[in-house]
Amino acid sequence: MQYGNSGVFGVTLVVTDDDGLQNAERKDVTVGAFDSAKAAEDIKAVIRDFFRRYSQLDTLSADQIVVNWSQSAGCSGRGHEINIINNQKTFIVRTQATPHEIDVTFNSFTKAHAIAPADFAWTETDGNSYTGFATHDFEMIFESGKWQVCNFVLI
């Protein structure tokens, strides 16, 4: 449930069994004001952690790199990134991702975008080293009590 204002709200859970018997429990829930500064810092931490883990491409699996990526329906970024990483593991032996300043904007209290430019350096299996730059637009979603990557595009 989403609340438009902060405050204390009564919540009632009603459980009905297969025989139609019911029981209810009422509790008060305190909802605080949305703290956009804290949310932006939480999102930036998720993105920085992704780049840190991506820099360990040679030792971590794709699943270990994409922690804090949503697995919800409608969030296809995790599967897409796993495919990219697994493909890169076939020809990249070392990586380094260095993010620049990350800019966060909110669509709502549960959705945001994080524009994250980063420098990349990598060594391929033939021993050649390369550098590059890319900017990701991460679509973020707040679910299960934390900010997660939902989708992304390169811009």
Phi, psi and omega per residue, in radians:
M1 nan 2.473 3.069
Q2 -1.901 2.465 3.110
Y3 -2.022 2.350 -3.125
G4 -1.368 -0.311 -3.110
N5 -2.345 2.790 3.024
S6 -1.426 2.815 3.140
G7 2.601 -2.981 3.096
V8 -1.864 2.225 -3.077
F9 -2.205 2.456 3.062
G10 -1.454 2.339 3.124
V11 -2.208 2.323 3.122
T12 -2.115 2.239 3.063
L13 -1.826 2.152 3.113
V14 -1.988 2.207 3.136
V15 -1.997 2.290 3.124
T16 -2.094 2.240 3.121
D17 -1.536 -3.133 -3.093
D18 -1.116 -0.362 3.127
D19 -1.611 0.035 3.129
G20 1.512 0.058 3.094
L21 -1.318 2.441 -3.073
Q22 -2.148 2.675 2.972
N23 -2.495 2.561 -3.100
A24 -2.277 2.603 3.062
E25 -2.357 2.251 -3.139
R26 -1.946 2.357 3.094
K27 -2.409 2.688 2.999
D28 -1.602 2.421 3.117
V29 -2.100 2.267 3.100
T30 -1.692 2.157 -3.137
V31 -1.923 2.134 3.127
G32 -1.559 2.900 3.087
A33 -1.205 2.575 3.103
F34 -1.177 2.194 -3.140
D35 -1.810 1.636 -3.066
S36 -1.123 -0.580 3.127
A37 -1.135 -0.781 3.116
K38 -1.156 -0.741 3.125
A39 -1.068 -0.738 3.123
A40 -1.096 -0.725 3.108
E41 -1.149 -0.673 3.084
D42 -1.087 -0.751 3.126
I43 -1.125 -0.795 3.126
K44 -1.046 -0.660 3.117
A45 -1.124 -0.699 3.095
V46 -1.076 -0.773 -3.111
I47 -1.182 -0.806 3.125
R48 -1.060 -0.680 3.113
D49 -1.135 -0.672 3.083
F50 -1.055 -0.842 -3.136
F51 -1.118 -0.634 3.079
R52 -1.091 -0.777 3.131
R53 -1.207 -0.654 3.110
Y54 -1.080 -0.552 3.105
S55 -1.193 -0.117 3.081
Q56 -1.924 0.545 -3.129
L57 -0.913 -0.581 -3.093
D58 -1.290 -0.335 -3.087
T59 -2.091 -0.320 -3.118
L60 -1.839 2.603 3.031
S61 -1.344 2.881 3.096
A62 -1.028 -0.700 3.111
D63 -1.092 -0.611 3.123
Q64 -1.285 -0.427 -3.140
I65 -1.390 -0.629 -3.041
V66 -1.687 0.678 2.985
V67 -1.170 2.679 -3.076
N68 1.117 0.506 2.973
W69 -1.955 2.226 -3.070
S70 -1.118 2.520 3.035
Q71 -1.910 0.241 -3.127
S72 -1.248 2.685 3.021
A73 -1.021 2.419 -3.117
G74 1.597 -0.181 3.087
C75 -1.962 1.544 -3.053
S76 -1.600 -0.016 -3.059
G77 -1.077 -0.647 -3.099
R78 -1.069 -0.897 -3.139
G79 -1.089 -0.696 3.116
H80 -1.098 -0.785 -3.134
E81 -1.180 -0.647 3.083
I82 -1.055 -0.739 3.102
N83 -1.086 -0.752 3.121
I84 -1.073 -0.847 -3.113
I85 -1.075 -0.808 -3.136
N86 -1.085 -0.640 3.065
N87 -1.147 -0.779 -3.128
Q88 -1.122 -0.564 -3.139
K89 -1.105 -0.328 -3.139
T90 -1.345 -0.337 -3.116
F91 -2.367 -0.041 3.118
I92 -1.934 2.273 -3.139
V93 -1.839 -0.285 3.136
R94 -2.702 2.471 3.106
T95 -2.385 2.765 2.994
Q96 -2.564 2.131 3.085
A97 -2.022 2.220 -3.126
T98 -2.156 1.791 -3.108
P99 -1.282 2.626 3.003
H100 -1.645 -2.878 3.097
E101 -1.065 2.311 -3.122
I102 -1.762 2.263 -3.130
D103 -1.841 2.158 -3.098
V104 -1.971 2.311 3.008
T105 -2.235 2.555 -3.081
F106 -1.839 2.353 3.002
N107 -1.551 -0.537 -3.135
S108 -2.853 -2.981 3.096
F109 -1.277 -0.224 -3.081
T110 -2.140 0.023 -3.136
K111 -2.410 2.458 -3.120
A112 -2.669 2.916 2.991
H113 -2.119 2.458 3.075
A114 -2.175 2.017 3.085
I115 -1.580 2.044 -2.984
A116 -2.250 1.679 3.022
P117 -1.360 2.560 -3.122
A118 -2.655 2.571 2.982
D119 -1.585 2.517 3.125
F120 -2.236 2.481 3.004
A121 -2.344 2.411 -3.126
W122 -2.637 2.707 3.075
T123 -2.084 2.300 -3.124
E124 -1.661 2.954 -3.064
T125 -1.047 -0.428 3.115
D126 -1.408 -0.001 3.112
G127 1.612 -0.156 3.127
N128 -1.346 2.484 3.128
S129 -1.940 2.583 -3.083
Y130 -2.424 2.816 3.010
T131 -2.321 2.748 3.119
G132 -2.845 3.083 -3.132
F133 -2.432 2.422 3.087
A134 -2.580 2.608 3.055
T135 -2.049 2.167 3.095
H136 -1.744 2.466 2.935
D137 -1.887 1.746 -3.124
F138 -1.534 2.190 2.994
E139 -1.543 2.092 -3.060
M140 -1.863 2.597 3.108
I141 -2.379 2.443 3.084
F142 -1.678 1.958 3.116
E143 -2.597 2.681 -3.100
S144 0.936 0.588 3.049
G145 1.376 0.214 3.131
K146 -2.675 2.805 3.074
W147 -1.396 2.361 3.141
Q148 -2.395 2.698 3.038
V149 -1.303 2.288 3.074
C150 -1.738 -0.995 3.128
N151 -2.510 3.034 3.074
F152 -2.746 2.751 2.984
V153 -2.410 2.685 2.990
L154 -1.559 2.325 3.129
I155 -2.103 nan nan
